[in-house]
Amino acid sequence: MRIFVINTGVCSALGNNTDENLEGLTKEQTGVTNIEIVQNLEQNFWGGEIKFENEALKGQLNIQESFNIPRTSLLALKAATEAITGFEKYTNDLQLFNATSVGGMDLSEVFYHEYFRQGKEDKIQDLYMHDSGMSAFWLNDKLGVNKSPFTISSACSSAANAIIIAAHSILNGDNELVLAGGTDALSRFTINGFNSLMIYDKEAYCRPFDVTRKGLNLGEGAAYLLLASEKFIEEHNITPIAEYRGGANANDAYHQTASSPDATGAIMAMESALQMAGLSPDAIDYVNAHGTATENNDNTEQKAIESVFNHKVDFSSTKGFTGHTLAAAGGIEAVYSILALQNDLAFANIHCENPINEEHSPLKATKRKEIKNVLSNSFGFGGNSSSLIFGAV
Amino acid sequence: MSVYITKAKSICGVNTFEKGALQALFEEETQNHAVHPNYREILKVPGLRRMSSIIRMALSCGLDVMGEQNPDAIIVGSGLGNLDHTVKFLDQIEKNENGGPISPTQFIQSTHNTIGGQLALVMKCYHYNMTHVQGGISFETALKDALWNMQLGKSKTVLVGAADENHPLMTTFGTAADLPVDEVGEGTTFFKISDQEADDCVSLDQCSILSNTDEVEKQIQGTDLVLYVNSGLNQGKMLSGENVIDISAKTKVYWSNSALATHLAYEILVKPELAQHYNIPDCKKIAVVNNFRNQYFGITQLSV
């Protein structure tokens, strides 16, 4: 049974919708800036921040709820709305597979700041949407979806996993139409978290696969794919924009946060995805890498890509454009993979001047070529390793 | 294809881990906090000292049901994740206004998929590993993922379960919102599910999540016993019927309590004498109905 992508929705530091993101990618200009909107940060951080404060986002989305909505949920609605545009009449058939790691933390941490310091409980109601499942329940409500939602939270591979599980539901015949992806807002919690691990580059833009890299810049955003079964697109005469050819999840089982030196999880995920898609490695025209610019990830992933693709494939990390958007990354990069297929463009790995391996370096500039199949990687804490493959239609 | 529950283990507000069965649920009053076994004796894993109680509970139950065997998939549900570590990291951030270095331990442990990640690490399991965080239906979404995975032939044995903790901040929030916080509990339940029958196995017939009570009533027709739980507070009782037993007070209310209810259903089918507590002589089919916010209903059906 074949599964197709019929629409996409995305917002990130590069742009507010799919077209704007494509423009940003081809301009080869980073969306990473000084983080301004996150409150109570102790020092300066670079990040892929979306330059709309929550009130502005609520205005754009026409939000009139009496209770406060977390930023993660606002970004989710922005991207999800774009993804279902033109397909609103099918919401009765739709099931949502969301992903987030931050959840409502942008509001919760502001409450906690006052509560911890002054015992103030003024903002305690804001905790109502703290948990990671609330974005999906709220999205269901806003989009008019009846089927109960799913929310996956597996750190940086979350959105990729949401897509994998959504596809499983179609393959099992339980769904014909799904909205799958993820969302995460910047937060003081995650910024401090990655800084405490000493893998946040505070001095400069992150430099994926560069030998001088000092760590990641975080980012924020949301992205969703509208996926449909072959039966659905035939019944409703829908022209797909890409095909979901396969996806796989494996576990590194090596360390809580670091990936293994022999790249076990990464290699297993890529090979299983290829197997599911029925493709040999040389059928892949472009790999959108996880490429966070941490010393550990890029070492492991470089090794994994060389191993699976026998030292030859065009690859790049687009996290130089968006920052690392955590649970949204797998979704945003799935959309970028589809843009690559639609536009015959393999995107640049910006800010890599001195690649880890000169013989097999990431793309220094955008490359025009025929692109029939794209593989996208997302690797998260807890050894969680996921790879997705999309094909041109 | 047929799917079976072959093992189950819970830690909850009565001592079920050491006593080895859920008999304690009928004999003792369920506490707001879990009755913990001696983790130092049963969990010989690196980093135990740094693990909060939710991770210890989950590891103990998960490792117990798998024994020496490695599963083909590990799937975990949790409504609120690792709250203890989350709050501790927030404390660290607040105490550190000068922006000096902070220890990363609490941050690492606060990630929602820490339980799944730790299980994989300890068992050296390289396979499919997912974490579901969908409020009161986290267990059912995890279970659906497990069933889809097995039905596609990707796994023959899956370790699936759910865990949630009762954290003091929840009491603060609940009190401010005028909720009956004395009804709140915590716990963990893990199952080994398999496509092969085994001793003491029970058929896992289906798991679905519905949005209205008419559909629920239709789905549970023909079952001998319905174990009903509210996974949220102040929800009333949305189902009626002589064979519908509200066990919310027995499990206490938390977002993973339907996993405990499902474990109880499993126990009753495996030990028919437990069905005497409900006056159902020939109990062969049990439905667990999980009401979340009177909006979503998770239904898990078991039979022998």
Boltz contact constraints between the chains, C-beta under 6 A:
constraints:
  - contact:
      token1: [A, 42]
      token2: [B, 99]
      max_distance: 6.0
  - contact:
      token1: [A, 43]
      token2: [B, 99]
      max_distance: 6.0
  - contact:
      token1: [A, 112]
      token2: [B, 90]
      max_distance: 6.0
  - contact:
      token1: [A, 116]
      token2: [B, 94]
      max_distance: 6.0
  - contact:
      token1: [A, 121]
      token2: [B, 176]
      max_distance: 6.0
  - contact:
      token1: [A, 124]
      token2: [B, 173]
      max_distance: 6.0
  - contact:
      token1: [A, 124]
      token2: [B, 176]
      max_distance: 6.0
  - contact:
      token1: [A, 127]
      token2: [B, 173]
      max_distance: 6.0
  - contact:
      token1: [A, 131]
      token2: [B, 80]
      max_distance: 6.0
  - contact:
      token1: [A, 132]
      token2: [B, 133]
      max_distance: 6.0
  - contact:
      token1: [A, 133]
      token2: [B, 133]
      max_distance: 6.0
  - contact:
      token1: [A, 133]
      token2: [B, 134]
      max_distance: 6.0
  - contact:
      token1: [A, 133]
      token2: [B, 135]
      max_distance: 6.0
  - contact:
      token1: [A, 146]
      token2: [B, 211]
      max_distance: 6.0
  - contact:
      token1: [A, 148]
      token2: [B, 209]
      max_distance: 6.0
  - contact:
      token1: [A, 148]
      token2: [B, 296]
      max_distance: 6.0
  - contact:
      token1: [A, 150]
      token2: [B, 141]
      max_distance: 6.0
  - contact:
      token1: [A, 151]
      token2: [B, 133]
      max_distance: 6.0
  - contact:
      token1: [A, 151]
      token2: [B, 134]
      max_distance: 6.0
  - contact:
      token1: [A, 153]
      token2: [B, 112]
      max_distance: 6.0
  - contact:
      token1: [A, 153]
      token2: [B, 131]
      max_distance: 6.0
  - contact:
      token1: [A, 153]
      token2: [B, 133]
      max_distance: 6.0
  - contact:
      token1: [A, 154]
      token2: [B, 113]
      max_distance: 6.0
  - contact:
      token1: [A, 154]
      token2: [B, 131]
      max_distance: 6.0
  - contact:
      token1: [A, 155]
      token2: [B, 111]
      max_distance: 6.0
  - contact:
      token1: [A, 155]
      token2: [B, 113]
      max_distance: 6.0
  - contact:
      token1: [A, 165]
      token2: [B, 145]
      max_distance: 6.0
  - contact:
      token1: [A, 168]
      token2: [B, 148]
      max_distance: 6.0
  - contact:
      token1: [A, 171]
      token2: [B, 152]
      max_distance: 6.0
  - contact:
      token1: [A, 172]
      token2: [B, 148]
      max_distance: 6.0
  - contact:
      token1: [A, 172]
      token2: [B, 151]
      max_distance: 6.0
  - contact:
      token1: [A, 192]
      token2: [B, 93]
      max_distance: 6.0
  - contact:
      token1: [A, 193]
      token2: [B, 107]
      max_distance: 6.0
  - contact:
      token1: [A, 196]
      token2: [B, 102]
      max_distance: 6.0
  - contact:
      token1: [A, 196]
      token2: [B, 104]
      max_distance: 6.0
  - contact:
      token1: [A, 196]
      token2: [B, 107]
      max_distance: 6.0
  - contact:
      token1: [A, 197]
      token2: [B, 104]
      max_distance: 6.0
  - contact:
      token1: [A, 249]
      token2: [B, 128]
      max_distance: 6.0
  - contact:
      token1: [A, 250]
      token2: [B, 126]
      max_distance: 6.0
  - contact:
      token1: [A, 251]
      token2: [B, 120]
      max_distance: 6.0
  - contact:
      token1: [A, 251]
      token2: [B, 126]
      max_distance: 6.0
  - contact:
      token1: [A, 251]
      token2: [B, 129]
      max_distance: 6.0
  - contact:
      token1: [A, 253]
      token2: [B, 120]
      max_distance: 6.0
  - contact:
      token1: [A, 253]
      token2: [B, 121]
      max_distance: 6.0
  - contact:
      token1: [A, 253]
      token2: [B, 124]
      max_distance: 6.0
  - contact:
      token1: [A, 253]
      token2: [B, 125]
      max_distance: 6.0
  - contact:
      token1: [A, 253]
      token2: [B, 126]
      max_distance: 6.0
  - contact:
      token1: [A, 256]
      token2: [B, 108]
      max_distance: 6.0
  - contact:
      token1: [A, 257]
      token2: [B, 108]
      max_distance: 6.0
  - contact:
      token1: [A, 381]
      token2: [B, 111]
      max_distance: 6.0
  - contact:
      token1: [A, 382]
      token2: [B, 113]
      max_distance: 6.0
  - contact:
      token1: [A, 382]
      token2: [B, 117]
      max_distance: 6.0
  - contact:
      token1: [A, 383]
      token2: [B, 117]
      max_distance: 6.0
  - contact:
      token1: [A, 383]
      token2: [B, 120]
      max_distance: 6.0
  - contact:
      token1: [A, 384]
      token2: [B, 129]
      max_distance: 6.0
